[in-house]
Amino acid sequence: MKLDFSLQIQQVQKLLMTPQLKQAIKILQMPALELQEYIQQKVEENPVLEVIEEQENDIYIDKKNFDKKKETSNEDIIDWQEYFNERHYEEVSFGKERVERDSFETYTKKEKTFWEYFEEQMGMLNLCKKGEKIAEYIIGSLDENGYLRTSVEEIAQNLGVKDSEVELVLKKVQQLEPGIAARSLKECLLLQIQYRKDAPHHTQCVIENYLELVGEMKLPKLAETLNLSLLEVQEIVDYIKKLNPRPGLAFASNMDNRYIQPDVYIVEHGEEYMVIVNDSIVPRLKINNYYKSLLNHGNVQEQQYIKDNLNSAYNLLKAIEQRKRTLQQVVEFIVSYQREFFKHGIKYLKPLRLKDVAESLNIHESTVCRATNGKYADTPRGIFELKYFFSGSLGSNCGEEISTMGIKKRIIEMIEKEDKSKPLSDQQIADILQKEGVNISRRTVAKYRDEANIPSSAKRKRYK
């Protein structure tokens, strides 16, 4: 067999991922806060770009004429001298249709962590300097739930004191807040009932010896073991459930605060719903007048440098505007499709797929995914992630598809209204839904119930 080398010319169609396209995709999938940071970074890198301050008078660019310009690529360069000569705008900015909204901030008082809280309460313990040192070590060793995960022996060894001294200080620290500095769930609950002093008889015995039965809700077995009636056991279990197994979480930690900035506002106006893309936090950009003037007076190198940055700025502005248009189109379709949800609630949420939106808007499914992923909408019914409006479906006897979100809501309502002495089993719930026309199995009901963090019927049963 003869082997040789040869050259061939072959024509192949493929998507060319230009830097402009990569940037447009990146910007499309950014939530509003990330986009704000990204634009600020680009402003720092590109001297041609400048942020419009609030007090400046904005003269917006004619977007119709701007969009008629040929899209730039690696080979296509805009004649910026001709472009600026054709227009007498002092500033260039996107968004003639921009809706000005007053930016809002969430004003919250600074919450103390439980570490800070207990350090402030140290004076109430009347400790000597050595005791204060031990107390500070104990408080610093608490986890976020308020439990002491370090042993007394280890604390004593690290501080060079006796175990008995650590035990004495630990008991005083535990008096500051019921359940704090406990070394186990059992000790945490016992500290709380000692403080409250209103626990039913046998509560301490149940916590010390039968917590597993309480967790499994095996009340008949517990009643038989303690020789009590089911009503008495039910009262004890109800009391234990009111105790706080994680007392540390009662103190806010500022590090855990999470704020959601809606990317879209859905406003009810009479019988209609308006979609407003939230670009109020996105910096508004313009072209720096100084660099614009250098196009006519600078040398060749300076002009080329400015043109490169102008092209980069143009691509950025174009990608931002394209993101806004895509997000507007996608959300408008969602609002139109899920109109009954906005009017009547979750039970009227229709099944919707990314593919359905893509086909209706004649865009790619991945574009819809990027436009909705990680973004939130402020609606008349609250703030929802855009992904919330996309859900699977189950068939019905009449041939229609029903949203799984609506079915989950229906299951929760049925459980809330059930007779607690005879709670509905998963099979009974499935039978009721099937009578209502929903084709659903017992296993699917169990799955949806678990996703809603609802225990089984055996654990929901109450004894009157």
C-alpha positions as CSV (number, residue, x, y, z in Angstrom):
1,M,0.0,0.0,0.0
2,K,1.5,3.3,-1.1
3,L,1.5,6.2,1.4
4,D,1.9,9.8,0.3
5,F,1.0,13.3,1.4
6,S,-1.4,15.5,-0.5
7,L,-3.3,18.9,-0.2
8,Q,-7.0,19.1,-0.6
9,I,-9.4,22.0,-0.5
10,Q,-12.7,21.3,1.3
11,Q,-15.6,23.6,2.0
12,V,-17.2,23.2,5.5
13,Q,-20.0,25.0,7.2
14,K,-19.5,25.7,10.9
15,L,-20.2,28.4,13.4
16,L,-17.3,30.8,13.9
17,M,-17.1,31.9,17.5
18,T,-15.8,35.4,17.0
19,P,-14.8,37.5,20.1
20,Q,-17.9,39.6,19.5
21,L,-20.2,36.6,19.5
22,K,-18.5,35.2,22.7
23,Q,-19.0,38.6,24.4
24,A,-22.7,38.8,23.3
25,I,-23.3,35.2,24.7
26,K,-21.5,36.1,27.9
27,I,-23.5,39.3,28.4
28,L,-26.8,37.6,27.6
29,Q,-26.5,35.1,30.4
30,M,-25.4,37.7,33.0
31,P,-27.9,38.8,35.7
32,A,-28.2,42.5,36.2
33,L,-25.7,42.8,39.1
34,E,-23.0,40.8,37.2
35,L,-23.6,42.9,34.1
36,Q,-23.1,46.0,36.2
37,E,-19.7,44.8,37.4
38,Y,-18.7,43.7,33.9
39,I,-19.5,47.1,32.4
40,Q,-17.6,48.9,35.1
41,Q,-14.6,46.7,34.3
42,K,-14.9,47.4,30.6
43,V,-15.1,51.2,31.3
44,E,-11.8,50.9,33.3
45,E,-10.1,49.0,30.4
46,N,-11.4,51.1,27.5
47,P,-10.6,54.9,27.7
48,V,-13.2,55.7,24.9
49,L,-16.1,54.6,27.2
50,E,-17.4,56.9,29.8
51,V,-20.2,56.6,32.3
52,I,-23.0,59.2,32.1
53,E,-23.5,60.8,35.4
54,E,-27.1,61.3,36.7
55,Q,-26.9,65.1,36.5
56,E,-25.8,65.1,32.8
57,N,-28.3,65.9,30.1
58,D,-28.6,62.7,28.0
59,I,-28.9,63.0,24.2
60,Y,-29.7,59.5,23.1
61,I,-28.5,58.0,19.9
62,D,-30.9,57.3,17.0
63,K,-31.0,53.5,17.3
64,K,-32.7,53.0,14.0
65,N,-29.8,54.7,12.1
66,F,-27.3,53.1,14.5
67,D,-28.6,49.6,13.8
68,K,-28.4,50.2,10.0
69,K,-24.6,50.2,10.3
70,K,-22.9,47.0,9.2
71,E,-22.3,44.6,12.0
72,T,-18.6,44.5,12.9
73,S,-16.5,41.4,12.7
74,N,-12.7,40.9,12.6
75,E,-12.7,42.2,9.0
76,D,-15.4,44.9,9.2
77,I,-14.4,48.2,10.7
78,I,-16.7,51.2,11.1
79,D,-15.6,54.5,9.7
80,W,-15.9,56.4,12.9
81,Q,-15.0,59.8,11.4
82,E,-17.8,59.5,8.9
83,Y,-20.1,58.3,11.6
84,F,-19.5,61.2,13.9
85,N,-19.7,63.7,11.1
86,E,-23.1,62.5,10.1
87,R,-24.4,63.1,13.6
88,H,-24.0,66.1,15.8
89,Y,-24.6,64.3,19.1
90,E,-22.3,65.3,22.0
91,E,-22.9,62.0,23.7
92,V,-23.6,58.4,22.5
93,S,-25.8,56.2,24.7
94,F,-28.0,53.2,24.2
95,G,-31.6,53.1,25.3
96,K,-34.0,55.6,23.8
97,E,-36.8,53.4,25.1
98,R,-35.1,53.1,28.4
99,V,-37.5,53.3,31.4
100,E,-36.0,55.4,34.2
101,R,-36.7,53.8,37.5
102,D,-35.6,55.1,40.8
103,S,-32.9,52.8,42.1
104,F,-33.8,51.3,45.5
105,E,-31.7,50.0,48.3
106,T,-32.6,47.7,51.1
107,Y,-32.2,49.4,54.4
108,T,-31.6,47.0,57.2
109,K,-30.2,47.4,60.6
110,K,-27.0,45.6,61.4
111,E,-27.8,42.4,63.1
112,K,-25.4,41.0,65.7
113,T,-24.0,37.5,65.3
114,F,-24.4,35.3,68.4
115,W,-20.6,35.5,68.9
116,E,-20.9,39.3,69.3
117,Y,-24.1,39.0,71.4
118,F,-22.5,36.6,74.0
119,E,-19.3,38.6,74.2
120,E,-21.4,41.6,75.2
121,Q,-23.2,39.5,77.8
122,M,-19.9,38.4,79.4
123,G,-20.3,41.0,82.2
124,M,-23.5,39.2,83.5
125,L,-21.5,36.1,84.4
126,N,-19.4,37.7,87.1
127,L,-16.3,35.8,86.1
128,C,-12.7,36.4,87.1
129,K,-10.1,37.0,84.4
130,K,-9.3,33.4,84.0
131,G,-13.0,32.6,83.8
132,E,-13.5,35.3,81.1
133,K,-10.7,33.8,79.1
134,I,-12.4,30.4,79.3
135,A,-15.8,31.8,78.4
136,E,-14.3,33.7,75.4
137,Y,-12.7,30.4,74.2
138,I,-16.0,28.6,74.6
139,I,-18.0,31.2,72.7
140,G,-15.4,31.3,70.0
141,S,-15.7,27.5,69.6
142,L,-19.4,27.5,68.9
143,D,-20.6,26.6,65.5
144,E,-23.3,28.4,63.5
145,N,-26.0,26.4,65.1
146,G,-24.8,27.3,68.6
147,Y,-23.3,23.9,69.5
148,L,-20.0,23.4,71.3
149,R,-18.1,21.0,69.1
150,T,-14.9,21.1,71.2
151,S,-14.6,18.8,74.2
152,V,-14.0,20.1,77.7
153,E,-10.8,18.2,78.0
154,E,-9.4,19.9,74.8
155,I,-10.4,23.3,76.0
156,A,-8.7,22.7,79.3
157,Q,-5.6,21.4,77.7
158,N,-5.3,24.4,75.2
159,L,-5.8,27.0,78.0
160,G,-3.8,25.2,80.6
161,V,-6.6,25.0,83.2
162,K,-8.5,22.2,85.0
163,D,-11.4,20.3,83.4
164,S,-13.6,21.3,86.4
165,E,-12.9,25.0,85.8
166,V,-14.1,24.7,82.1
167,E,-17.2,22.8,83.2
168,L,-18.1,25.5,85.7
169,V,-17.7,28.3,83.2
170,L,-19.6,26.3,80.5
171,K,-22.6,26.0,82.8
172,K,-22.6,29.7,83.3
173,V,-22.4,30.4,79.5
174,Q,-25.3,28.0,78.9
175,Q,-27.4,30.2,81.2
176,L,-27.1,33.2,78.9
177,E,-29.4,31.7,76.2
178,P,-31.3,28.4,76.6
179,G,-29.7,25.7,74.4
180,I,-26.5,27.6,73.6
181,A,-23.2,25.8,74.0
182,A,-24.8,22.4,74.2
183,R,-22.7,19.4,73.1
184,S,-25.6,17.4,71.7
185,L,-29.2,17.7,70.6
186,K,-30.3,16.0,73.8
187,E,-28.4,18.4,76.0
188,C,-29.7,21.4,73.9
189,L,-33.3,20.4,74.4
190,L,-32.8,19.6,78.1
191,L,-31.3,23.1,78.7
192,Q,-34.4,24.7,77.1
193,I,-36.9,22.8,79.2
194,Q,-35.0,23.6,82.4
195,Y,-35.3,27.3,81.5
196,R,-38.9,27.3,80.4
197,K,-40.2,25.1,83.3
198,D,-43.5,24.5,81.6
199,A,-42.8,21.1,80.1
200,P,-45.4,18.3,80.5
201,H,-44.6,15.5,82.9
202,H,-42.3,12.9,81.4
203,T,-40.8,15.3,78.9
204,Q,-37.3,15.1,80.3
205,C,-37.5,11.3,80.3
206,V,-38.6,11.2,76.7
207,I,-35.8,13.6,75.6
208,E,-33.2,11.6,77.5
209,N,-34.2,8.1,76.4
210,Y,-36.7,8.1,73.4
211,L,-35.8,10.9,71.0
212,E,-35.5,8.4,68.1
213,L,-39.1,7.3,68.7
214,V,-40.2,11.0,68.6
215,G,-38.3,11.5,65.4
216,E,-40.0,8.5,63.8
217,M,-43.4,9.5,65.2
218,K,-43.9,6.1,66.7
219,L,-46.3,7.4,69.3
220,P,-48.2,4.2,70.1
221,K,-44.9,2.4,70.9
222,L,-43.8,5.4,73.1
223,A,-47.1,5.4,74.9
224,E,-46.9,1.7,75.6
225,T,-43.3,2.0,76.8
226,L,-44.1,4.9,79.2
227,N,-47.6,3.5,80.1
228,L,-49.2,6.7,79.1
229,S,-52.2,7.5,76.9
230,L,-51.8,8.6,73.3
231,L,-53.1,12.0,74.1
232,E,-50.4,12.5,76.8
233,V,-47.7,11.4,74.5
234,Q,-49.0,13.6,71.8
235,E,-48.8,16.6,74.2
236,I,-45.2,15.8,75.0
237,V,-44.2,15.4,71.4
238,D,-45.9,18.7,70.4
239,Y,-44.0,20.4,73.2
240,I,-40.7,19.0,72.1
241,K,-41.3,20.1,68.5
242,K,-41.7,23.7,69.8
243,L,-38.2,23.7,71.2
244,N,-35.3,25.1,69.0
245,P,-32.8,22.4,67.9
246,R,-30.6,25.0,66.4
247,P,-30.6,28.0,68.8
248,G,-27.6,29.7,67.0
249,L,-29.7,30.3,63.9
250,A,-31.9,32.8,65.9
251,F,-29.1,35.3,65.6
252,A,-28.6,36.8,62.2
253,S,-25.3,36.5,60.4
254,N,-24.7,39.4,58.0
255,M,-22.5,37.1,55.9
256,D,-25.5,35.0,55.1
257,N,-27.6,37.9,53.7
258,R,-28.6,37.4,50.1
259,Y,-30.3,40.1,48.0
260,I,-32.1,39.5,44.8
261,Q,-32.0,42.3,42.2
262,P,-34.9,41.6,39.7
263,D,-33.8,41.6,36.0
264,V,-37.3,42.2,34.8
265,Y,-40.4,44.0,36.2
266,I,-43.8,42.7,35.2
267,V,-46.3,45.5,36.0
268,E,-50.1,45.0,36.0
269,H,-51.8,47.8,34.1
270,G,-55.5,47.3,34.0
271,E,-56.2,44.0,32.2
272,E,-52.7,44.0,30.6
273,Y,-49.2,43.2,31.9
274,M,-46.2,45.4,30.9
275,V,-42.7,44.0,30.8
276,I,-39.9,46.4,31.8
277,V,-36.3,45.2,31.7
278,N,-34.5,46.5,34.7
279,D,-31.5,48.4,33.4
280,S,-31.6,51.1,36.0
281,I,-28.5,49.7,37.8
282,V,-26.6,49.2,34.5
283,P,-24.2,52.1,33.9
284,R,-25.2,54.3,30.9
285,L,-22.3,54.8,28.6
286,K,-21.1,57.5,26.2
287,I,-18.1,58.1,23.9
288,N,-15.5,60.4,25.5
289,N,-15.4,63.6,23.5
290,Y,-11.6,64.0,23.9
291,Y,-10.8,60.7,22.1
292,K,-13.5,61.5,19.5
293,S,-11.7,64.7,18.6
294,L,-8.4,62.9,18.2
295,L,-9.8,61.0,15.2
296,N,-9.1,64.2,13.1
297,H,-6.0,65.5,14.8
298,G,-4.0,62.6,16.1
299,N,-1.3,60.7,14.3
300,V,-1.9,57.4,12.5
301,Q,-1.0,55.2,15.5
302,E,-3.3,57.2,17.8
303,Q,-6.1,57.1,15.3
304,Q,-5.8,53.3,14.9
305,Y,-5.7,52.9,18.7
306,I,-8.9,55.0,19.1
307,K,-10.6,53.1,16.2
308,D,-9.9,49.8,17.9
309,N,-11.3,51.0,21.2
310,L,-14.3,52.5,19.4
311,N,-15.0,49.1,17.7
312,S,-14.7,47.4,21.1
313,A,-17.1,49.9,22.6
314,Y,-19.6,49.5,19.8
315,N,-19.6,45.7,20.2
316,L,-20.2,46.1,24.0
317,L,-23.1,48.5,23.5
318,K,-24.6,46.3,20.8
319,A,-24.3,43.2,23.0
320,I,-26.0,45.1,25.9
321,E,-28.9,46.2,23.7
322,Q,-29.2,42.8,22.2
323,R,-29.4,41.3,25.7
324,K,-32.2,43.7,26.5
325,R,-34.2,42.9,23.4
326,T,-33.8,39.2,23.9
327,L,-34.8,39.3,27.5
328,Q,-37.8,41.6,26.7
329,Q,-39.0,39.2,24.0
330,V,-38.7,36.0,26.1
331,V,-40.4,37.5,29.1
332,E,-43.2,39.0,27.0
333,F,-43.8,35.5,25.6
334,I,-43.8,34.0,29.1
335,V,-46.3,36.7,30.3
336,S,-48.6,36.1,27.4
337,Y,-48.4,32.3,27.8
338,Q,-48.8,32.3,31.6
339,R,-51.4,35.0,31.7
340,E,-53.8,32.8,33.8
341,F,-51.1,32.3,36.4
342,F,-50.7,36.1,36.9
343,K,-54.4,36.4,37.2
344,H,-55.4,33.4,39.3
345,G,-52.3,31.8,40.8
346,I,-50.1,28.8,40.7
347,K,-52.8,26.2,40.0
348,Y,-53.2,27.9,36.5
349,L,-49.5,27.6,35.7
350,K,-49.2,25.9,32.3
351,P,-46.5,23.5,31.2
352,L,-43.8,25.3,29.3
353,R,-40.5,24.2,27.7
354,L,-37.5,26.2,26.5
355,K,-38.2,24.6,23.1
356,D,-41.7,26.1,23.0
357,V,-40.3,29.7,23.5
358,A,-37.5,29.2,21.1
359,E,-39.8,28.0,18.3
360,S,-42.3,30.8,18.9
361,L,-39.6,33.5,18.8
362,N,-37.5,31.8,16.1
363,I,-34.4,31.7,18.2
364,H,-32.2,28.9,19.4
365,E,-33.2,27.0,22.6
366,S,-29.8,27.7,24.1
367,T,-30.5,31.5,23.7
368,V,-33.7,31.1,25.7
369,C,-31.8,29.1,28.4
370,R,-29.1,31.8,28.7
371,A,-31.7,34.6,28.8
372,T,-33.6,33.0,31.7
373,N,-30.9,31.3,33.7
374,G,-30.2,32.9,37.0
375,K,-32.5,35.9,36.4
376,Y,-35.5,37.0,38.4
377,A,-38.8,38.8,37.6
378,D,-40.6,41.1,40.0
379,T,-44.3,40.3,39.3
380,P,-47.6,41.2,40.9
381,R,-47.5,37.8,42.6
382,G,-44.0,38.2,44.0
383,I,-40.5,37.7,42.9
384,F,-39.9,34.5,40.8
385,E,-36.9,33.1,39.0
386,L,-37.6,33.0,35.3
387,K,-36.9,29.2,35.4
388,Y,-40.0,28.9,37.6
389,F,-42.3,29.4,34.7
390,F,-40.8,26.4,32.9
391,S,-42.2,23.1,34.2
392,G,-42.9,19.6,33.1
393,S,-46.4,18.3,32.7
394,L,-48.6,15.3,33.3
395,G,-51.4,14.1,31.1
396,S,-55.1,14.4,31.9
397,N,-58.1,12.3,30.9
398,C,-59.3,15.0,28.6
399,G,-56.0,15.0,26.6
400,E,-54.7,18.3,28.1
401,E,-51.3,18.7,29.9
402,I,-51.2,19.9,33.5
403,S,-48.2,21.7,35.0
404,T,-46.4,19.7,37.7
405,M,-46.1,22.9,39.7
406,G,-49.9,23.1,39.8
407,I,-50.1,19.4,40.9
408,K,-47.7,20.0,43.7
409,K,-49.7,22.9,44.9
410,R,-52.9,20.8,44.8
411,I,-51.1,18.0,46.8
412,I,-50.0,20.6,49.5
413,E,-53.6,21.9,49.7
414,M,-55.1,18.5,50.1
415,I,-52.6,17.7,52.9
416,E,-53.3,21.0,54.7
417,K,-57.1,20.3,54.7
418,E,-56.9,16.6,55.6
419,D,-58.2,15.1,58.8
420,K,-55.0,15.0,60.9
421,S,-56.3,11.9,62.8
422,K,-56.7,10.1,59.5
423,P,-54.1,11.6,57.2
424,L,-54.2,10.9,53.5
425,S,-51.8,8.2,52.2
426,D,-49.9,8.7,48.9
427,Q,-52.3,6.2,47.3
428,Q,-55.4,8.1,48.5
429,I,-54.0,11.3,47.1
430,A,-53.2,9.7,43.8
431,D,-56.8,8.3,43.6
432,I,-58.3,11.7,44.3
433,L,-56.1,13.3,41.6
434,Q,-57.1,10.6,39.1
435,K,-60.7,11.3,39.8
436,E,-60.0,15.0,39.0
437,G,-58.6,13.9,35.7
438,V,-54.8,13.8,36.4
439,N,-52.9,10.7,35.4
440,I,-50.6,10.3,38.3
441,S,-49.1,7.3,40.2
442,R,-48.6,6.8,43.9
443,R,-44.8,7.0,43.5
444,T,-45.1,10.3,41.7
445,V,-47.2,11.7,44.6
446,A,-44.6,10.5,47.1
447,K,-41.9,12.2,45.0
448,Y,-43.7,15.5,45.0
449,R,-44.5,15.2,48.7
450,D,-40.8,14.7,49.5
451,E,-39.8,17.7,47.4
452,A,-42.2,19.8,49.4
453,N,-40.6,18.5,52.7
454,I,-43.9,16.9,53.8
455,P,-43.6,13.8,56.0
456,S,-45.4,10.6,55.3
457,S,-49.0,10.0,56.5
458,A,-47.7,7.9,59.4
459,K,-45.6,10.8,60.7
460,R,-48.4,13.3,60.1
461,K,-51.0,11.4,62.2
462,R,-52.3,13.1,65.3
463,Y,-54.2,11.6,68.2
464,K,-57.0,13.8,69.4
